[in-house]
Amino acid sequence: MSAALRYFFVGVLAAALSAGAAQAQTRSDVAREKRWAEQIVPGLMVGDAVTLRTGDGISFLALYAPAERARGAVLLTHGPGLHPDHGITGELRGHLADRGYSTLSLQMPVLAAENDDGPAYRELMPEASRRIAAGVRFLQDKGAPRIVLVSHAMGSGMAYEYLRHNRAAPVFGWAALSFYGVFDELGATSFPIFDLYGAGDYRGIRGPAGERAQILRSRPGSKQLAAADGGRFLAGGEKTVLREVAAFLDAITK
């Protein structure tokens, strides 16, 4: 996509976000989403920017990198207050695209910067779930019959919210990075889960790891890893994350 087209897209996205805000209720900070789009889209190096829409009319940014003869499709969700090309999420979407996976990274709903800390994000979970559903529909329309979720930090909580309310979703794997709590409400779903967190991660992530491990034992293909070089939200462990997530995907897509 040329620079001129990217700048054109920013204008289109801003209009779409404004229209969506007028037509549907959103608790996300739309102005903050617009600023992220204006910052990242003109310099996009991998894939293209697309505008998706939820079933209730909210428009939002996503970054799509299709792979020729794709081995599978990966949907990514990022941490609190961030954007779909930020940090480890951005590295993963590029790295996995290079390894033959089509990737779709979603702009998840965000709060104002002063509210980026945890509990306030609970009010955004229903909208986050609808955005993931829109991403799943997009990938299905592109010919992906089954999808792997790769989520980070708050994005993992949002992915869990989607999965526990959509147990028939066409998901055949989930890499949950720095997941808070215990994923004990997935019912009869059987897809493998990769529980990856940092050895120096937050207590709310490390503490329940034993309970999560017990759940994983009943899910074939699942595994858990505490990355020795990973700090809070796996900071510092990026190389381990890229290697291990790719290995998990390769194993479940054989």
C-alpha positions in Angstrom: 0.0 0.0 0.0 1.5 3.4 -1.0 2.0 6.2 1.5 -0.7 8.2 -0.3 -3.2 5.3 0.1 -2.3 4.9 3.7 -3.0 8.5 4.5 -6.3 8.2 2.5 -7.2 5.2 4.7 -6.7 7.2 7.9 -9.3 9.7 6.7 -11.7 6.9 5.8 -11.1 5.3 9.2 -11.7 8.5 11.1 -15.0 9.0 9.2 -16.0 5.4 9.9 -15.2 5.7 13.6 -17.2 8.9 13.8 -20.1 7.3 11.9 -19.9 4.2 14.1 -19.9 6.4 17.2 -23.0 8.2 16.0 -24.9 5.0 15.0 -24.0 2.7 17.9 -23.0 2.8 21.5 -19.3 2.3 22.3 -17.5 2.7 25.6 -14.1 2.7 23.9 -12.1 6.0 23.6 -12.8 6.6 19.9 -10.5 9.6 19.8 -7.6 7.5 21.2 -8.3 4.8 18.6 -8.2 7.5 15.9 -4.8 8.8 17.1 -3.4 5.3 17.1 -4.6 4.8 13.5 -3.1 8.1 12.4 0.2 7.1 14.0 0.6 3.5 12.8 -1.1 3.2 9.4 1.1 5.6 7.4 4.2 3.7 8.4 2.8 0.2 8.1 5.5 -2.3 6.9 3.6 -5.6 7.1 0.1 -6.2 5.6 -2.6 -3.7 5.1 -5.1 -1.7 7.2 -8.7 -2.7 6.9 -11.9 -1.4 8.6 -14.1 -4.0 10.3 -17.6 -3.5 11.8 -19.2 -5.3 14.7 -22.7 -6.6 14.5 -24.0 -3.6 16.4 -22.3 -1.1 14.0 -19.0 -0.2 15.7 -16.2 0.4 13.1 -12.6 -0.3 14.1 -9.1 -0.8 12.6 -7.5 -4.1 11.9 -4.2 -5.1 10.3 -4.4 -7.9 7.8 -1.4 -9.8 6.4 -2.5 -12.6 4.1 -0.1 -15.5 3.4 0.1 -17.2 0.1 -1.0 -20.9 0.5 -1.5 -20.1 4.2 -0.8 -22.8 6.8 -3.5 -21.3 8.9 -5.1 -18.0 10.1 -4.1 -16.2 13.3 -6.2 -13.5 15.0 -4.3 -11.3 17.5 -5.5 -9.2 20.4 -3.3 -6.7 22.2 -2.9 -5.4 25.7 -4.7 -2.4 27.5 -4.6 1.0 25.8 -2.5 -0.1 22.9 -2.8 -0.7 19.2 -2.7 -3.8 16.8 1.0 -3.2 15.8 2.4 -2.5 19.3 5.2 -4.4 20.9 5.0 -8.2 21.0 1.7 -8.2 19.2 3.2 -6.3 16.2 6.3 -8.6 16.3 4.1 -11.7 16.3 1.9 -10.7 13.4 4.9 -10.1 11.3 6.9 -13.1 12.4 3.9 -15.5 11.9 3.1 -14.0 8.5 6.7 -14.8 7.5 6.2 -18.4 8.7 3.2 -18.8 6.4 0.3 -17.8 8.6 -2.3 -15.2 7.6 -2.6 -12.8 10.5 -5.3 -10.3 11.5 -4.5 -8.0 14.4 -7.4 -6.2 15.9 -7.7 -2.7 17.4 -9.3 -3.7 20.7 -11.4 -1.2 22.6 -9.4 1.2 24.8 -10.0 3.5 27.7 -8.4 6.9 28.2 -4.8 6.7 29.3 -5.5 7.4 32.9 -7.8 4.4 33.1 -5.4 1.8 31.5 -5.1 -0.1 34.7 -7.1 -3.4 34.8 -10.5 -3.3 36.5 -11.9 -0.5 34.5 -11.6 -2.6 31.4 -14.3 -4.9 32.5 -16.9 -2.6 31.0 -15.3 -3.1 27.6 -15.4 -6.9 27.6 -18.7 -7.2 25.7 -17.5 -4.9 22.9 -14.2 -6.7 22.8 -16.0 -10.0 22.3 -18.0 -8.5 19.4 -14.8 -7.2 17.8 -13.2 -10.6 18.0 -16.4 -12.1 16.4 -16.1 -9.5 13.6 -12.4 -10.6 13.1 -13.4 -14.3 13.0 -16.1 -13.5 10.3 -13.5 -11.5 8.3 -11.1 -14.5 8.3 -13.8 -16.9 7.4 -14.8 -14.7 4.5 -11.2 -14.9 3.4 -11.5 -18.7 3.3 -10.1 -19.6 6.7 -12.2 -22.5 8.1 -10.6 -22.5 11.5 -8.7 -19.8 13.4 -6.0 -19.7 16.1 -6.3 -16.9 18.7 -3.0 -15.3 19.9 -3.6 -12.9 22.7 -1.5 -10.7 25.0 -2.2 -9.3 28.5 -5.6 -7.7 28.6 -6.1 -9.1 25.1 -6.0 -12.5 26.7 -8.8 -11.6 29.0 -10.8 -10.3 26.1 -10.1 -13.5 24.1 -11.3 -15.5 27.1 -14.5 -13.4 27.2 -15.2 -14.2 23.6 -14.4 -17.9 23.9 -16.5 -18.6 27.0 -19.6 -17.0 25.3 -18.9 -18.5 21.9 -18.2 -22.1 22.5 -19.0 -23.1 19.0 -16.6 -20.6 17.5 -14.3 -21.9 14.7 -11.2 -21.8 16.9 -8.8 -24.7 16.9 -6.1 -23.2 19.2 -5.4 -20.4 21.6 -2.0 -19.0 22.7 -2.8 -17.0 25.8 0.1 -14.8 26.8 0.2 -13.3 30.3 -3.3 -14.4 31.2 -4.7 -13.2 34.5 -6.6 -15.8 36.6 -7.9 -19.2 35.6 -9.6 -20.1 32.3 -12.2 -22.5 33.9 -15.4 -21.5 32.0 -14.7 -22.9 28.6 -17.2 -25.7 29.0 -16.9 -28.6 26.5 -14.5 -26.8 24.1 -11.5 -29.0 23.3 -9.1 -26.8 21.4 -5.5 -26.8 22.7 -4.3 -23.9 24.8 -0.7 -22.6 25.2 -0.4 -20.8 28.5 2.7 -18.7 28.2 3.7 -16.2 30.9 6.9 -14.6 32.3 8.8 -16.0 35.2 8.8 -12.4 36.5 5.2 -11.7 35.5 2.6 -10.2 37.7 1.4 -12.2 40.7 -2.1 -12.4 39.4 -0.7 -14.2 36.3 1.9 -16.4 38.1 -0.1 -17.2 41.1 -2.9 -19.2 39.5 -0.5 -21.0 37.0 -0.9 -24.3 38.9 -4.7 -24.2 38.6 -4.4 -23.4 34.9 -1.9 -26.3 34.4 -4.5 -28.7 36.0 -7.1 -27.6 33.4 -4.6 -28.0 30.6 -4.0 -31.6 31.4 -7.4 -32.5 30.1 -7.0 -30.6 26.8 -4.8 -32.6 24.3 -2.1 -30.6 22.7 -2.1 -28.0 25.4 1.0 -26.8 27.3 2.2 -24.2 29.8 5.5 -22.4 29.9 7.0 -19.8 32.3 9.5 -17.9 30.1 12.7 -17.5 32.1 13.6 -14.3 30.4 10.0 -12.9 30.6 9.2 -10.1 33.0 5.9 -8.3 33.5 3.6 -9.0 30.5 6.6 -11.0 29.1 8.8 -7.9 28.7 12.3 -9.0 27.8 11.2 -12.4 26.7 10.1 -11.5 23.2 12.5 -13.9 21.4 11.1 -16.7 23.5 7.6 -15.7 22.8 8.1 -15.6 19.0 9.9 -19.0 19.0 7.4 -20.8 21.3 4.2 -19.4 19.8 5.4 -20.4 16.3 6.3 -23.9 17.6 2.8 -24.2 19.1 1.1 -23.2 15.9 3.3 -25.5 13.8 2.4 -28.4 16.1 -1.4 -27.9 16.0 -1.6 -27.1 12.2 0.3 -30.2 11.0 
